[in-house]
Amino acid sequence: MDLKFPRTTIVGKPVPKNAIYKHLEVNAKMKQHFVDDVVSIHWLYKLAPSTINVEDGKLVHEIVVFSAVLKSKDCPDDVFLFIDQNMPRHVVFILEFDNRYKVLLNYKEWKDGQNGQFRIIKTFATDWLTDNHLLLTLEGLNMDALYETLAGQVSGFGTNKAEDTKRIVELEGLIDKARREVESIQKRIRNERQLNRQMELNREARGIKKQIAQWQNELQELKQ
């Protein structure tokens, strides 16, 4: 598996699982996940101003790319979420199982810069891919832009700006919530005997559907 990144970015070192236990506050359940679901972890690449021709970012200073060989295709993503929340740098994971690969990126922002803590906004992941379809392009003049283009590729959004990516995540959440509200209203309509109340609920549902349509249009524009 080769992402064809510049040779200057290659690290190619194994990361002992006990090194993760040692440096992170791993609870018993999470440690068992490592034992049961992860065969090995390797540090593949280091993306930083010292390894590629980009300027430092205001928020992103280094991106590490790890590979993780899995024992099960259904390994819970919370293993990698946990690592990411506690690692003071930005991370891209290449998960491997049965000669298939999935790119996972926990899109995150600083919660506490002094203590190196992040808030995960959304976990993005590709489908399982064959080796020849495993492609990531490095684009951007600084580390912030480089991270955003990677997030845009893994998410499938095609974005390269933080404000666009975050807005898409927000819109998708709003649309999902609104659709559940419409389903709930429609269920109430079916159970409602009074005609005037049915009409009132129908108006409410139509209003929410109109809002959903507006959000979907904005979503489509952002993803173009």
Residue frames as a rotation matrix with the C-alpha (Angstrom) as fourth column:
MET 1
0.580 0.814 0.000 0.00
0.814 -0.580 0.000 0.00
0.000 0.000 -1.000 0.00
ASP 2
-0.565 -0.809 -0.160 1.57
0.766 -0.587 0.262 3.24
-0.306 0.025 0.952 -1.21
LEU 3
0.497 0.781 -0.380 -0.09
0.604 -0.625 -0.494 6.66
-0.623 0.016 -0.782 -1.26
LYS 4
0.140 -0.549 0.824 2.72
0.940 -0.188 -0.284 7.99
0.311 0.814 0.490 -3.45
PHE 5
0.981 0.053 -0.186 3.45
0.131 -0.889 0.438 10.89
-0.142 -0.454 -0.880 -1.12
PRO 6
0.549 -0.835 0.042 6.88
-0.557 -0.403 -0.726 12.57
0.623 0.374 -0.687 -1.43
ARG 7
0.257 -0.535 -0.805 9.77
0.429 0.810 -0.401 10.45
0.866 -0.242 0.437 -0.15
THR 8
-0.670 -0.563 0.484 10.62
-0.102 -0.576 -0.811 13.15
0.735 -0.593 0.328 2.38
THR 9
-0.028 0.763 0.645 7.33
-0.914 -0.281 0.292 12.43
0.404 -0.582 0.706 4.19
ILE 10
0.425 0.230 -0.876 7.92
-0.122 0.973 0.196 8.68
0.897 0.024 0.441 4.66
VAL 11
0.123 -0.339 0.933 8.38
-0.992 -0.075 0.104 7.47
0.035 -0.938 -0.346 8.25
GLY 12
0.308 0.076 -0.948 7.58
-0.465 0.881 -0.081 3.75
0.830 0.466 0.307 7.97
LYS 13
-0.788 -0.579 0.208 7.90
-0.434 0.284 -0.855 2.84
0.436 -0.764 -0.475 11.64
PRO 14
-0.157 0.738 -0.656 5.79
0.513 0.628 0.584 0.39
0.844 -0.245 -0.477 13.67
VAL 15
-0.342 0.150 0.928 3.95
-0.715 -0.682 -0.153 1.86
0.610 -0.716 0.340 16.65
PRO 16
-0.857 0.016 -0.515 3.76
0.274 0.861 -0.429 -0.67
0.437 -0.509 -0.742 19.50
LYS 17
0.104 0.987 0.119 0.24
0.274 -0.144 0.951 -0.85
0.956 -0.066 -0.285 20.87
ASN 18
0.334 0.003 -0.943 1.56
0.938 0.096 0.332 -0.63
0.091 -0.995 0.030 24.42
ALA 19
-0.808 -0.588 0.037 3.04
0.586 -0.809 -0.039 2.77
0.053 -0.010 0.999 23.52
ILE 20
-0.385 0.774 0.503 -0.54
-0.089 -0.573 0.814 3.97
0.919 0.269 0.289 23.05
TYR 21
0.503 0.553 -0.665 -1.57
0.587 0.347 0.732 2.44
0.635 -0.758 -0.150 26.37
LYS 22
-0.152 -0.712 -0.685 1.39
0.988 -0.094 -0.121 4.08
0.022 -0.696 0.718 28.07
HIS 23
-0.931 -0.358 0.073 0.89
0.363 -0.930 0.064 7.64
0.045 0.086 0.995 26.84
LEU 24
-0.453 0.847 0.278 -2.91
-0.430 -0.480 0.765 7.77
0.781 0.227 0.582 26.84
GLU 25
-0.673 0.323 0.666 -5.38
-0.644 0.189 -0.742 7.23
-0.365 -0.927 0.081 29.65
VAL 26
-0.515 0.422 -0.746 -6.77
-0.500 0.559 0.661 4.02
0.696 0.714 -0.077 28.20
ASN 27
-0.002 0.579 0.815 -9.68
-0.961 0.223 -0.161 2.46
-0.275 -0.784 0.556 30.06
ALA 28
-0.483 -0.248 0.840 -10.11
-0.268 0.955 0.128 -1.30
-0.834 -0.163 -0.528 30.25
LYS 29
0.494 0.763 0.417 -12.79
0.241 0.341 -0.909 -1.44
-0.835 0.549 -0.016 27.54
MET 30
0.817 -0.220 -0.533 -10.71
-0.557 -0.543 -0.629 0.57
-0.151 0.811 -0.566 25.08
LYS 31
-0.248 -0.954 0.169 -7.61
-0.884 0.294 0.363 -1.48
-0.395 -0.060 -0.917 25.80
GLN 32
-0.195 0.259 0.946 -9.60
0.069 0.966 -0.250 -4.64
-0.978 0.017 -0.206 25.04
HIS 33
0.861 0.480 -0.169 -10.62
-0.080 -0.200 -0.977 -3.14
-0.502 0.854 -0.134 21.70
PHE 34
0.283 -0.849 -0.446 -6.94
-0.955 -0.290 -0.054 -2.74
-0.083 0.442 -0.893 20.83
VAL 35
-0.539 -0.523 0.660 -6.25
-0.551 0.812 0.193 -6.33
-0.637 -0.259 -0.726 21.79
ASP 36
-0.052 0.653 0.756 -9.29
0.243 0.742 -0.624 -7.82
-0.969 0.151 -0.198 20.06
ASP 37
0.765 0.628 0.143 -9.61
0.328 -0.189 -0.926 -5.71
-0.554 0.755 -0.351 16.92
VAL 38
0.796 -0.515 -0.317 -6.22
-0.604 -0.657 -0.451 -4.22
0.024 0.551 -0.834 15.96
VAL 39
0.829 -0.556 -0.060 -3.34
0.539 0.823 -0.178 -6.37
0.149 0.115 0.982 14.72
SER 40
-0.181 -0.949 -0.257 -0.74
0.926 -0.252 0.281 -3.63
-0.331 -0.188 0.925 14.30
ILE 41
0.901 0.361 -0.240 -0.25
0.284 -0.910 -0.301 0.09
-0.327 0.203 -0.923 13.79
HIS 42
-0.102 -0.942 0.320 2.40
0.980 -0.040 0.196 1.73
-0.171 0.333 0.927 11.60
TRP 43
0.370 0.070 -0.926 3.37
0.051 -0.997 -0.055 5.38
-0.927 -0.027 -0.373 11.27
LEU 44
0.437 -0.111 0.893 3.47
0.852 0.371 -0.371 5.79
-0.290 0.922 0.256 7.48
TYR 45
-0.073 -0.368 0.927 3.93
0.721 -0.662 -0.206 9.50
0.690 0.653 0.313 6.79
LYS 46
-0.066 0.030 -0.997 4.62
0.759 -0.647 -0.070 12.82
-0.648 -0.762 0.020 8.48
LEU 47
0.123 0.198 0.972 3.19
0.826 -0.563 0.010 15.85
0.550 0.802 -0.233 6.67
ALA 48
0.574 -0.060 -0.817 4.72
0.590 -0.662 0.463 19.07
-0.568 -0.747 -0.345 7.98
PRO 49
0.931 -0.251 -0.265 6.64
-0.353 -0.808 -0.472 22.14
-0.096 0.533 -0.841 6.72
SER 50
0.080 -0.969 0.233 9.84
-0.757 0.094 0.647 20.20
-0.649 -0.228 -0.726 7.44
THR 51
-0.388 -0.214 0.897 8.87
0.174 0.938 0.299 17.35
-0.905 0.272 -0.327 5.09
ILE 52
0.036 0.414 0.910 6.91
0.995 0.069 -0.071 19.03
-0.092 0.908 -0.409 2.29
ASN 53
-0.851 -0.449 0.274 7.00
0.501 -0.850 0.163 22.44
0.160 0.276 0.948 0.63
VAL 54
0.233 0.922 0.308 4.17
0.552 -0.386 0.739 24.13
0.801 -0.002 -0.599 2.54
GLU 55
-0.488 -0.314 0.814 3.97
-0.396 -0.752 -0.527 26.88
0.778 -0.580 0.242 5.11
ASP 56
-0.918 0.188 -0.349 2.93
0.396 0.454 -0.798 26.21
0.009 -0.871 -0.491 8.70
GLY 57
-0.150 0.942 0.300 -0.74
0.452 -0.205 0.868 26.67
0.879 0.266 -0.395 9.50
LYS 58
-0.353 0.131 0.926 -2.45
-0.682 -0.714 -0.159 28.68
0.641 -0.687 0.341 12.21
LEU 59
0.402 0.638 0.657 -4.31
-0.907 0.377 0.189 25.61
-0.127 -0.671 0.730 13.49
VAL 60
0.985 -0.073 0.156 -2.61
0.100 0.981 -0.168 22.66
-0.141 0.181 0.973 11.81
HIS 61
0.416 -0.906 -0.073 1.13
-0.848 -0.416 0.329 22.13
-0.329 -0.075 -0.941 12.26
GLU 62
-0.764 -0.641 -0.079 1.59
-0.633 0.720 0.283 18.45
-0.124 0.266 -0.956 11.53
ILE 63
0.491 0.863 -0.118 -0.51
-0.870 0.479 -0.121 15.66
-0.048 0.162 0.986 10.01
VAL 64
-0.638 -0.663 0.392 0.48
-0.638 0.740 0.214 12.08
-0.432 -0.113 -0.895 10.74
VAL 65
0.259 0.662 -0.704 -0.75
-0.888 0.450 0.097 9.18
0.380 0.600 0.704 8.63
PHE 66
-0.482 -0.325 0.814 -1.11
-0.693 0.709 -0.127 5.86
-0.536 -0.626 -0.567 10.44
SER 67
-0.213 0.462 -0.861 -2.00
-0.601 0.633 0.489 2.48
0.770 0.621 0.143 9.01
ALA 68
-0.363 0.172 0.916 -3.90
-0.823 0.402 -0.401 0.00
-0.437 -0.900 -0.004 11.19
VAL 69
-0.662 0.135 -0.737 -4.26
-0.358 0.807 0.469 -3.64
0.659 0.574 -0.486 10.25
LEU 70
-0.144 0.749 0.646 -7.56
-0.989 -0.092 -0.114 -4.94
-0.026 -0.656 0.754 11.63
LYS 71
-0.931 -0.074 0.359 -8.66
-0.133 0.981 -0.142 -8.37
-0.341 -0.180 -0.923 12.78
SER 72
-0.225 0.931 0.287 -12.25
0.816 0.341 -0.467 -7.56
-0.532 0.129 -0.837 11.85
LYS 73
-0.601 0.090 0.794 -13.77
0.614 -0.584 0.531 -5.38
0.512 0.806 0.296 9.15
ASP 74
0.396 0.880 0.262 -16.31
0.369 -0.414 0.832 -4.22
0.841 -0.232 -0.489 11.73
CYS 75
-0.418 -0.617 -0.667 -13.76
0.888 -0.124 -0.442 -2.85
0.190 -0.777 0.600 14.19
PRO 76
0.595 0.730 -0.336 -15.47
0.787 -0.614 0.060 0.03
-0.162 -0.300 -0.940 16.05
ASP 77
0.275 -0.454 0.848 -14.36
0.470 -0.706 -0.530 3.49
0.839 0.544 0.019 14.94
ASP 78
0.938 0.149 0.314 -14.26
-0.164 -0.606 0.778 4.61
0.306 -0.781 -0.544 18.59
VAL 79
0.545 -0.832 -0.107 -10.79
0.758 0.434 0.487 3.04
-0.359 -0.347 0.867 18.90
PHE 80
-0.306 -0.698 0.648 -9.42
0.913 -0.408 -0.009 5.60
0.270 0.589 0.762 16.45
LEU 81
0.470 0.544 0.695 -11.65
0.204 -0.833 0.514 8.34
0.859 -0.099 -0.502 17.79
PHE 82
0.948 -0.123 -0.293 -10.09
0.294 -0.012 0.956 7.79
-0.121 -0.992 0.025 21.20
ILE 83
0.040 -0.994 0.102 -6.54
0.959 0.067 0.275 7.98
-0.280 0.087 0.956 19.83
ASP 84
-0.196 -0.084 0.977 -7.36
0.703 -0.706 0.081 11.15
0.683 0.703 0.197 17.92
GLN 85
0.770 0.573 0.282 -8.97
0.206 -0.640 0.740 12.93
0.604 -0.511 -0.611 20.87
ASN 86
0.888 -0.424 -0.178 -5.80
0.178 -0.039 0.983 12.45
-0.424 -0.905 0.040 22.89
MET 87
0.058 -0.898 0.437 -3.14
0.958 0.173 0.230 13.06
-0.282 0.405 0.870 20.24
PRO 88
0.308 0.064 -0.949 -1.89
0.220 -0.975 0.006 16.68
-0.926 -0.211 -0.314 19.95
ARG 89
-0.755 -0.444 -0.483 -1.70
-0.364 -0.330 0.871 16.63
-0.546 0.833 0.088 16.15
HIS 90
0.263 0.870 -0.417 -3.96
-0.876 0.033 -0.482 15.95
-0.405 0.492 0.771 13.21
VAL 91
-0.577 -0.430 0.694 -4.28
-0.300 0.902 0.310 12.35
-0.760 -0.029 -0.649 12.06
VAL 92
0.203 0.597 -0.776 -5.33
-0.969 0.237 -0.071 10.34
0.141 0.767 0.626 9.02
PHE 93
-0.190 -0.201 0.961 -5.87
-0.473 0.877 0.090 6.59
-0.861 -0.437 -0.261 9.46
ILE 94
-0.175 0.139 -0.975 -5.57
-0.896 0.387 0.216 4.01
0.408 0.911 0.057 6.70
LEU 95
0.078 0.289 0.954 -7.45
-0.715 0.683 -0.148 0.93
-0.694 -0.671 0.260 7.92
GLU 96
-0.410 -0.314 -0.856 -6.56
-0.845 0.484 0.227 -2.40
0.343 0.817 -0.464 6.32
PHE 97
-0.115 0.358 0.927 -8.48
-0.515 0.776 -0.363 -5.66
-0.849 -0.519 0.095 6.29
ASP 98
0.191 0.205 0.960 -8.24
0.449 0.851 -0.271 -8.55
-0.873 0.483 0.070 3.82
ASN 99
-0.637 -0.614 0.466 -6.35
0.699 -0.206 0.684 -6.47
-0.324 0.762 0.561 1.22
ARG 100
0.247 0.699 0.671 -8.97
0.733 -0.588 0.342 -3.73
0.633 0.408 -0.658 1.34
TYR 101
-0.737 -0.604 -0.301 -8.42
0.669 -0.593 -0.447 -0.23
0.091 -0.532 0.842 2.66
LYS 102
0.492 0.853 0.172 -10.55
0.763 -0.518 0.387 2.49
0.419 -0.059 -0.906 4.25
VAL 103
-0.634 -0.654 0.413 -9.41
0.388 -0.730 -0.562 6.04
0.669 -0.196 0.717 4.94
LEU 104
0.439 0.741 -0.508 -10.69
0.834 -0.125 0.538 7.46
0.335 -0.660 -0.673 8.23
LEU 105
-0.663 -0.584 0.469 -10.31
0.370 -0.800 -0.473 11.06
0.651 -0.140 0.746 9.33
ASN 106
0.132 0.646 -0.752 -11.73
0.989 -0.142 0.051 12.43
-0.074 -0.750 -0.657 12.56
TYR 107
-0.082 -0.113 0.990 -12.36
0.480 -0.875 -0.061 16.04
0.874 0.470 0.126 11.56
LYS 108
0.350 0.123 -0.929 -11.43
0.936 -0.001 0.352 18.05
0.042 -0.992 -0.116 14.60
GLU 109
0.336 -0.257 0.906 -10.67
0.026 -0.959 -0.281 21.45
0.942 0.118 -0.316 16.07
TRP 110
-0.697 -0.694 -0.181 -8.71
0.231 0.021 -0.973 22.53
0.679 -0.720 0.146 19.11
LYS 111
0.552 0.807 -0.209 -10.61
0.450 -0.077 0.889 22.47
0.702 -0.585 -0.406 22.39
ASP 112
0.920 -0.383 -0.082 -7.63
-0.093 -0.416 0.905 23.19
-0.381 -0.825 -0.418 24.62
GLY 113
0.763 -0.637 -0.107 -4.46
-0.160 -0.027 -0.987 24.06
0.626 0.770 -0.123 22.73
GLN 114
0.114 -0.766 0.632 -2.27
-0.950 -0.270 -0.157 24.22
0.291 -0.583 -0.759 25.83
ASN 115
-0.073 -0.079 0.994 -3.14
-0.645 0.764 0.013 20.67
-0.761 -0.640 -0.106 26.85
GLY 116
-0.840 -0.359 -0.406 -3.27
-0.533 0.416 0.736 19.34
-0.095 0.835 -0.541 23.30
GLN 117
-0.563 0.713 0.419 -6.95
0.350 0.664 -0.660 18.38
-0.749 -0.225 -0.624 23.41
PHE 118
-0.963 0.236 -0.130 -9.32
-0.205 -0.333 0.920 18.33
0.174 0.913 0.369 20.45
ARG 119
-0.159 0.965 0.209 -13.05
-0.389 0.133 -0.911 18.33
-0.907 -0.226 0.355 19.88
ILE 120
-0.873 -0.082 0.481 -14.11
0.349 0.584 0.733 15.88
-0.341 0.808 -0.481 17.20
ILE 121
-0.516 0.694 -0.501 -16.63
-0.721 -0.668 -0.182 17.53
-0.461 0.267 0.846 14.89
LYS 122
0.690 0.708 -0.146 -17.37
-0.662 0.537 -0.523 14.54
-0.292 0.458 0.840 12.66
THR 123
-0.233 -0.724 0.650 -15.79
-0.156 0.687 0.709 11.25
-0.960 0.064 -0.273 11.67
PHE 124
0.473 0.287 -0.833 -15.32
-0.848 -0.108 -0.519 10.92
-0.239 0.952 0.192 7.91
ALA 125
-0.282 -0.571 0.771 -14.53
-0.210 0.821 0.531 7.62
-0.936 -0.012 -0.352 6.22
THR 126
-0.408 0.094 -0.908 -14.35
-0.912 0.017 0.411 6.29
0.054 0.995 0.079 2.68
ASP 127
0.834 0.548 -0.071 -15.78
-0.551 0.833 -0.046 2.99
0.034 0.077 0.996 1.53
TRP 128
0.300 -0.726 0.619 -13.53
-0.023 0.643 0.766 -0.07
-0.954 -0.244 0.176 1.57
LEU 129
0.720 -0.119 -0.684 -11.23
-0.667 -0.389 -0.635 0.29
-0.190 0.914 -0.359 -1.44
THR 130
0.798 -0.574 0.180 -8.77
0.602 0.771 -0.210 -1.81
-0.018 0.276 0.961 -3.39
ASP 131
0.052 -0.896 -0.440 -5.13
0.687 -0.288 0.667 -0.72
-0.725 -0.337 0.601 -3.39
ASN 132
-0.659 -0.382 0.649 -5.32
0.752 -0.372 0.545 0.91
0.033 0.846 0.532 -6.84
HIS 133
0.174 0.781 0.599 -8.31
0.536 -0.586 0.608 3.07
0.826 0.215 -0.521 -5.74
LEU 134
0.556 -0.066 -0.828 -6.63
0.794 -0.250 0.554 4.26
-0.243 -0.966 -0.087 -2.55
LEU 135
-0.198 -0.566 0.801 -5.76
0.778 -0.587 -0.223 7.82
0.596 0.579 0.556 -3.56
LEU 136
0.622 0.303 -0.722 -5.16
0.657 -0.703 0.271 11.00
-0.425 -0.643 -0.637 -1.57
THR 137
0.244 -0.494 0.834 -3.92
0.699 -0.506 -0.505 14.23
0.672 0.706 0.222 -3.15
LEU 138
-0.054 -0.357 -0.933 -1.81
0.879 -0.460 0.125 16.72
-0.473 -0.813 0.338 -1.22
GLU 139
-0.076 0.115 0.990 -2.99
0.698 -0.704 0.135 20.24
0.712 0.701 -0.027 -2.10
GLY 140
0.894 0.413 -0.176 -2.65
0.424 -0.648 0.633 23.57
0.147 -0.640 -0.754 -0.34
LEU 141
0.304 -0.796 0.523 -0.07
0.007 -0.547 -0.837 26.27
0.952 0.258 -0.161 0.30
ASN 142
-0.445 -0.435 0.783 -0.13
-0.795 -0.210 -0.569 25.82
0.411 -0.876 -0.252 4.08
MET 143
-0.986 -0.048 -0.158 -0.92
0.023 0.909 -0.417 23.10
0.164 -0.415 -0.895 6.60
ASP 144
-0.476 0.879 -0.027 -4.42
-0.278 -0.180 -0.944 24.42
-0.834 -0.441 0.330 7.34
ALA 145
0.126 0.515 -0.848 -5.33
-0.962 -0.145 -0.231 24.22
-0.242 0.845 0.477 3.64
LEU 146
-0.630 -0.440 -0.640 -3.68
-0.596 0.802 0.035 20.80
0.498 0.403 -0.767 3.26
TYR 147
-0.935 0.309 0.173 -5.76
0.057 0.613 -0.788 19.38
-0.350 -0.727 -0.591 6.11
GLU 148
-0.153 0.944 -0.291 -8.98
-0.492 -0.328 -0.807 20.86
-0.857 0.020 0.514 4.71
THR 149
-0.019 0.121 -0.992 -8.39
-0.986 0.162 0.039 19.35
0.166 0.979 0.116 1.26
LEU 150
-0.902 -0.285 -0.325 -7.72
-0.224 0.951 -0.212 15.95
0.370 -0.119 -0.921 2.83
ALA 151
-0.692 0.714 0.110 -10.95
0.009 0.161 -0.987 16.25
-0.722 -0.682 -0.118 4.84
GLY 152
0.001 0.700 -0.714 -12.79
-0.831 -0.397 -0.390 17.23
-0.557 0.594 0.581 1.65
GLN 153
-0.387 -0.226 -0.894 -11.50
-0.777 0.602 0.184 14.10
0.497 0.766 -0.408 -0.11
VAL 154
-0.988 -0.039 -0.147 -12.21
0.043 0.857 -0.514 11.63
0.146 -0.514 -0.845 2.70
SER 155
-0.534 0.841 -0.086 -15.68
-0.103 -0.166 -0.981 13.06
-0.839 -0.515 0.176 3.41
GLY 156
-0.432 0.362 0.826 -16.57
0.881 0.362 0.303 13.16
-0.190 0.859 -0.475 -0.27
PHE 157
0.440 0.622 -0.647 -17.65
0.510 -0.766 -0.390 16.80
-0.739 -0.159 -0.655 0.15
GLY 158
0.225 -0.465 0.856 -14.94
0.928 -0.166 -0.334 18.09
0.297 0.870 0.394 -2.17
THR 159
0.977 0.184 0.110 -14.44
0.134 -0.924 0.359 21.11
0.168 -0.336 -0.927 0.12
ASN 160
0.046 -0.998 -0.051 -11.18
0.758 0.068 -0.649 22.90
0.651 -0.009 0.759 0.87
LYS 161
-0.485 -0.131 0.865 -12.32
-0.335 -0.886 -0.322 25.45
0.808 -0.445 0.386 3.46
ALA 162
-0.953 0.061 -0.298 -13.15
0.291 0.461 -0.838 24.84
0.086 -0.885 -0.457 7.12
GLU 163
-0.653 0.745 -0.137 -16.25
-0.507 -0.564 -0.652 27.03
-0.563 -0.356 0.746 7.04
ASP 164
-0.153 0.595 -0.789 -17.71
-0.918 0.209 0.336 25.04
0.365 0.776 0.514 4.14
THR 165
-0.581 -0.131 -0.803 -17.00
0.001 0.987 -0.162 21.66
0.814 -0.095 -0.573 5.70
LYS 166
-0.958 0.210 -0.196 -18.45
0.206 0.029 -0.978 22.68
-0.200 -0.977 -0.071 9.05
ARG 167
-0.464 0.833 -0.302 -21.53
-0.801 -0.540 -0.257 24.17
-0.377 0.123 0.918 7.38
ILE 168
-0.241 0.351 -0.905 -22.14
-0.628 0.654 0.422 20.93
0.740 0.670 0.063 5.46
VAL 169
-0.799 -0.085 -0.595 -21.89
0.338 0.755 -0.562 18.92
0.497 -0.650 -0.575 8.69
GLU 170
-0.854 0.499 -0.148 -24.30
-0.145 -0.501 -0.853 21.38
-0.500 -0.707 0.500 10.35
LEU 171
-0.324 0.755 -0.570 -26.77
-0.946 -0.259 0.194 21.24
-0.001 0.602 0.798 7.45
GLU 172
-0.435 0.133 -0.891 -26.76
-0.239 0.936 0.256 17.44
0.868 0.325 -0.375 7.35
GLY 173
-0.911 0.087 -0.403 -27.53
0.407 0.345 -0.846 17.39
0.065 -0.934 -0.350 11.06
LEU 174
-0.675 0.686 -0.271 -30.34
-0.486 -0.690 -0.536 19.92
-0.554 -0.230 0.800 10.68
ILE 175
-0.295 0.554 -0.778 -31.87
-0.862 0.197 0.467 17.98
0.412 0.809 0.420 7.77
ASP 176
-0.656 0.011 -0.754 -31.74
0.153 0.981 -0.118 14.66
0.739 -0.193 -0.646 9.64
LYS 177
-0.904 0.313 -0.292 -33.39
0.267 -0.121 -0.956 16.23
-0.335 -0.942 0.026 12.68
ALA 178
-0.521 0.732 -0.439 -36.07
-0.754 -0.635 -0.164 17.94
-0.399 0.245 0.883 10.57
ARG 179
-0.420 0.345 -0.840 -36.90
-0.562 0.628 0.539 14.70
0.713 0.698 -0.069 8.74
ARG 180
-0.804 0.121 -0.582 -37.42
0.472 0.726 -0.501 12.95
0.362 -0.677 -0.641 12.07
GLU 181
-0.785 0.544 -0.296 -39.76
-0.139 -0.620 -0.772 15.79
-0.603 -0.565 0.563 13.10
VAL 182
-0.396 0.642 -0.656 -41.78
-0.909 -0.173 0.379 15.34
0.130 0.747 0.652 9.91
GLU 183
-0.569 0.143 -0.810 -42.05
-0.041 0.979 0.202 11.58
0.822 0.148 -0.551 10.52
SER 184
-0.889 0.217 -0.404 -43.23
0.439 0.152 -0.886 12.25
-0.131 -0.964 -0.230 14.06
ILE 185
-0.620 0.681 -0.390 -45.86
-0.568 -0.733 -0.374 14.75
-0.541 -0.010 0.841 12.86
GLN 186
-0.406 0.455 -0.793 -47.10
-0.750 0.330 0.573 12.36
0.522 0.827 0.207 10.18
LYS 187
-0.745 0.125 -0.655 -47.53
0.369 0.896 -0.248 9.67
0.556 -0.427 -0.714 12.81
ARG 188
-0.816 0.454 -0.357 -49.54
0.167 -0.407 -0.898 12.11
-0.553 -0.793 0.256 14.94
ILE 189
-0.539 0.628 -0.561 -51.71
-0.836 -0.481 0.265 12.95
-0.103 0.612 0.784 11.91
ARG 190
-0.541 0.299 -0.786 -52.55
-0.248 0.836 0.489 9.28
0.803 0.460 -0.378 11.41
ASN 191
-0.658 0.236 -0.715 -53.62
0.697 0.551 -0.459 9.00
0.286 -0.800 -0.527 15.04
GLU 192
-0.898 0.306 -0.317 -55.51
-0.106 -0.849 -0.518 12.30
-0.428 -0.432 0.794 15.13
ARG 193
-0.408 0.839 0.361 -59.31
0.863 0.483 -0.147 12.11
-0.298 0.252 -0.921 14.77
GLN 194
0.394 0.596 -0.700 -60.13
0.367 -0.800 -0.475 15.81
-0.843 -0.070 -0.534 14.57
LEU 195
0.517 -0.115 0.848 -59.95
0.853 -0.007 -0.522 17.18
0.066 0.993 0.095 11.01
ASN 196
0.924 -0.141 0.356 -58.96
-0.104 -0.987 -0.122 20.70
0.369 0.075 -0.926 12.02
ARG 197
0.586 -0.749 0.310 -56.06
-0.446 0.023 0.895 19.35
-0.677 -0.662 -0.320 14.07
GLN 198
0.346 -0.428 0.835 -54.99
0.684 0.724 0.088 17.16
-0.642 0.541 0.544 11.14
MET 199
0.719 -0.014 0.694 -54.92
0.576 -0.547 -0.607 20.22
0.389 0.837 -0.386 8.89
GLU 200
0.886 -0.402 0.230 -52.92
-0.463 -0.758 0.459 22.16
-0.010 -0.513 -0.858 11.47
LEU 201
0.381 -0.761 0.526 -50.33
-0.063 0.546 0.835 19.38
-0.922 -0.351 0.161 11.73
ASN 202
0.475 -0.148 0.867 -50.19
0.844 0.354 -0.402 19.14
-0.248 0.923 0.294 7.92
ARG 203
0.906 -0.132 0.402 -49.33
0.034 -0.924 -0.380 22.86
0.422 0.359 -0.833 7.71
GLU 204
0.663 -0.686 0.299 -46.60
-0.561 -0.191 0.805 22.36
-0.495 -0.702 -0.512 10.29
ALA 205
0.302 -0.528 0.794 -45.15
0.422 0.820 0.386 19.43
-0.855 0.218 0.470 8.31
ARG 206
0.686 0.002 0.727 -45.25
0.713 -0.199 -0.672 21.42
0.144 0.980 -0.138 5.04
GLY 207
0.914 -0.352 0.199 -43.36
-0.378 -0.919 0.112 24.28
0.144 -0.178 -0.974 6.70
ILE 208
0.385 -0.799 0.462 -40.62
-0.357 0.333 0.873 21.93
-0.851 -0.501 -0.157 7.87
LYS 209
0.368 -0.202 0.908 -40.41
0.732 0.664 -0.149 20.28
-0.573 0.720 0.392 4.42
LYS 210
0.910 -0.023 0.415 -39.96
0.265 -0.736 -0.623 23.72
0.320 0.677 -0.663 2.85
GLN 211
0.683 -0.697 0.220 -37.09
-0.682 -0.500 0.534 24.43
-0.262 -0.515 -0.816 5.23
ILE 212
0.301 -0.550 0.779 -35.53
0.156 0.834 0.529 21.04
-0.941 -0.037 0.337 4.41
ALA 213
0.664 0.011 0.747 -35.68
0.743 0.106 -0.661 21.89
-0.087 0.994 0.062 0.70
GLN 214
0.908 -0.345 0.240 -33.88
-0.292 -0.928 -0.231 25.20
0.302 0.140 -0.943 1.34
TRP 215
0.428 -0.776 0.463 -31.16
-0.602 0.138 0.787 23.46
-0.674 -0.616 -0.408 3.35
GLN 216
0.391 -0.244 0.887 -30.77
0.502 0.865 0.016 20.80
-0.771 0.439 0.461 0.64
ASN 217
0.882 -0.061 0.467 -30.27
0.392 -0.453 -0.800 23.50
0.261 0.889 -0.376 -2.00
GLU 218
0.701 -0.660 0.269 -27.57
-0.712 -0.666 0.222 25.14
0.032 -0.347 -0.937 0.13
LEU 219
0.363 -0.537 0.761 -25.98
-0.231 0.740 0.632 21.73
-0.902 -0.406 0.145 0.69
GLN 220
0.646 -0.053 0.762 -25.89
0.674 0.508 -0.536 21.03
-0.359 0.860 0.363 -3.03
GLU 221
0.903 -0.307 0.300 -24.24
-0.084 -0.811 -0.579 24.39
0.421 0.497 -0.758 -3.73
LEU 222
0.533 -0.725 0.437 -21.55
-0.779 -0.219 0.587 23.79
-0.330 -0.653 -0.682 -1.11
LYS 223
0.262 -0.399 0.879 -20.74
0.022 0.913 0.407 20.34
-0.965 -0.087 0.248 -2.48
GLN 224
0.970 0.133 0.203 -20.40
0.202 0.020 -0.979 21.48
-0.134 0.991 -0.008 -6.11
